[in-house]
């Protein structure tokens, strides 16, 4: 049976920190917008943006992440839709986050520990879907401004009070940021840059070492 493993030293990610780790937003300390309910016109425009984003099957780039307490890390990310993502944190952080379409794992290379979760039980699943349907019950709000279109998704029956907020450039339809807000209302902010789309990615990038995780679970 696979089970989660935890390291205890300061700075090591815990279960409570999971949703924060998986959050992407534009800059440190940025507050998540509270979008007003979407009008029919706004929904149509926002759906075009969401469709454009979902049509991008592969993506890679760099990020700078700011945690709820202002801690800062950076690294590279990779996306292969549907359901696959990887975050490689630069040294000295030992963390890796990998989703292979079924599971999400958080690995600590230094401690050789892993946490594993079903992808379907995390809001990240909405971001990595083949289509984002803004007419569905998962849409919590849409807000359009001159320089930003914000879409908030969530499903209380699956994720509780956790939500994912995606922010797009309304002119280019490019994703600027995303944020996962956990049930305690804590956000993590990350700026993404040097983004490339439509790039070939090897399946090995999203390979999860299940045997290693199982062996750790037996110890």
C-alpha positions, 0 to 999 in steps of 0.5 A: 500500500502506498502511503505518504512520507514526511520530513520534519526539518524546517523548510520541509513541505508538509501535507498542509503546505501541499496546496500552497506549493502547487499555486502559481501567481504573478508576484509576491503578496498579490491578493487573489481577486474576488471576481463578480458573477460572470455575465453572459457576455463575460462568460463568452469572452472568458470561454474563448480565453479558457479554450485557447489555454486548453488548446496549448497541450505542452508548456515549459518555462521558469517561475519564482514562487512566493509562499504565504509567509513571504518565502521565495523559491524558483525553478522550472516547470513543465506541463503536458495536457491532460494531467501532467505537470512537473516543478523542478525547484532550483538549489538549495531547495530539494523539492520536486513536484510531479503529476503523471495524469493519475497522481501528484507527488511531492519529493524531497531529494535530500530526505528521500521522502515522498507525499502522494495524492490522487490528482483528481482530488486536487484543484490542479486537476482543473488546470490540467484538464483538456477543456475548462467549461465555464458553464459548469458548476465549478466556475466560482467567478469570472472578472474582466478588466482592461489588462486582466481576465480572472477565472476562479474554479472550485468544486466544494464536493471534491476540493472543499473550500480550495479554489484555483484562480487563473489570470490571463492577458485579455489581448494575447490570451496567455496565462499570466499566473494561477493561484491555489487557495487552500481551505484556510484561505492561504495563497502562494504567489509565483511569477512565470516567465520565459514561457514556451508552448508547443514544445516536445516533452519526453514522458520521462519528465513526468515519471513518478518513482512508484517503486521507491515510494512503495519501498519507503512506505514499508520502512 
